[in-house]
Amino acid sequence: MHIDLPSLSLIIEHPIAIAGGAGARIHVADGRIWLTEEDCLEDVFLGPGASYTLKQPGRVVIESEGTARVTVEAHVSVEAERPLMSRLASAWQALAHRVSASRRGWSTPAFAQ
């Protein structure tokens, strides 16, 4: 199962880097770009109307010839994010415990946590 995140429109005038973008789709609205994916030997060149789906989970650098307008559409796998959700739930429980403790009149000093 995938959740579609809102697309992100970017104006590229200088090189940018995206980390962990595997599965994200890059669409060029205006201008020309080239991108280099980590662990890939060849650059990808895209002109107006062209799209490319990132294949590698590592870093990708996107550069433009002059100014380019691109859209990045990302897809996040719910299964892949479960460890993150577990960490967030644990952090939430810890915060609730602290709030409860402070209401009882005592709390753990920040330096002791």
C-alpha positions as CSV (number, residue, x, y, z in Angstrom):
1,M,0.0,0.0,0.0
2,H,1.3,3.4,-0.9
3,I,0.2,6.9,0.3
4,D,0.5,9.7,-2.2
5,L,2.1,12.7,-0.7
6,P,1.4,16.1,-2.1
7,S,3.7,17.0,-5.0
8,L,6.3,19.6,-4.4
9,S,7.0,22.3,-7.1
10,L,10.6,23.6,-7.2
11,I,12.4,26.3,-9.2
12,I,15.9,25.1,-9.7
13,E,18.6,27.7,-10.3
14,H,21.4,26.0,-8.3
15,P,22.1,22.3,-7.6
16,I,19.9,20.7,-5.0
17,A,20.1,17.3,-3.3
18,I,17.3,15.0,-2.3
19,A,18.0,12.1,0.1
20,G,16.1,8.8,0.2
21,G,14.0,9.6,-2.9
22,A,13.6,6.1,-4.4
23,G,10.2,5.9,-6.1
24,A,9.8,9.7,-6.3
25,R,8.9,11.0,-9.8
26,I,10.6,14.0,-11.1
27,H,8.6,15.9,-13.8
28,V,10.1,18.9,-15.7
29,A,7.6,21.6,-16.5
30,D,10.0,24.2,-17.9
31,G,13.7,24.2,-18.6
32,R,16.3,21.4,-18.8
33,I,17.7,19.4,-15.9
34,W,20.1,16.6,-15.3
35,L,20.2,14.4,-12.2
36,T,22.8,12.1,-10.8
37,E,21.6,9.2,-8.5
38,E,24.0,7.8,-5.9
39,D,25.4,4.4,-7.1
40,C,24.4,5.1,-10.7
41,L,27.0,5.4,-13.4
42,E,25.0,7.6,-15.8
43,D,23.4,11.0,-15.5
44,V,19.8,11.4,-16.6
45,F,18.9,14.5,-18.8
46,L,15.3,15.7,-18.9
47,G,13.7,18.5,-20.9
48,P,10.2,20.1,-20.7
49,G,7.4,17.6,-20.3
50,A,9.8,14.7,-19.5
51,S,9.6,12.6,-16.3
52,Y,11.9,10.2,-14.4
53,T,11.3,7.9,-11.4
54,L,14.2,7.7,-9.0
55,K,15.5,4.2,-8.6
56,Q,18.1,4.5,-5.8
57,P,17.3,5.1,-2.1
58,G,20.4,7.2,-1.7
59,R,21.1,10.8,-2.6
60,V,20.3,12.4,-5.9
61,V,21.6,15.7,-7.1
62,I,19.5,17.8,-9.5
63,E,21.1,20.6,-11.6
64,S,19.6,22.8,-14.3
65,E,20.7,24.7,-17.4
66,G,19.7,28.1,-16.3
67,T,16.4,28.1,-14.5
68,A,14.1,25.0,-14.5
69,R,10.7,24.3,-12.9
70,V,10.1,20.8,-11.7
71,T,7.6,18.8,-9.7
72,V,8.6,16.1,-7.3
73,E,5.9,13.5,-6.6
74,A,6.8,11.2,-3.7
75,H,5.3,7.9,-2.6
76,V,5.8,6.5,0.9
77,S,5.2,2.8,1.7
78,V,3.2,2.5,4.9
79,E,5.0,-0.8,5.7
80,A,8.4,0.9,5.5
81,E,7.3,3.6,7.9
82,R,6.1,1.3,10.7
83,P,9.4,1.6,12.6
84,L,9.0,5.4,12.5
85,M,5.5,5.1,13.8
86,S,6.6,2.9,16.6
87,R,9.3,5.4,17.6
88,L,6.7,8.2,17.5
89,A,4.3,6.2,19.7
90,S,7.1,5.6,22.2
91,A,8.0,9.3,22.3
92,W,4.3,10.2,22.7
93,Q,4.0,7.8,25.7
94,A,7.2,9.2,27.3
95,L,5.8,12.8,26.9
96,A,2.5,11.7,28.4
97,H,4.4,10.1,31.3
98,R,6.3,13.4,31.9
99,V,3.2,15.5,31.8
100,S,1.5,13.1,34.3
101,A,4.5,13.2,36.6
102,S,4.7,17.0,36.5
103,R,1.0,17.2,37.5
104,R,1.8,15.1,40.6
105,G,4.3,17.8,41.6
106,W,7.6,16.2,40.6
107,S,9.5,15.8,37.3
108,T,12.7,14.3,36.1
109,P,15.4,17.1,35.5
110,A,16.2,17.4,31.8
111,F,19.9,16.7,32.4
112,A,19.0,13.3,34.1
113,Q,17.0,12.0,31.1
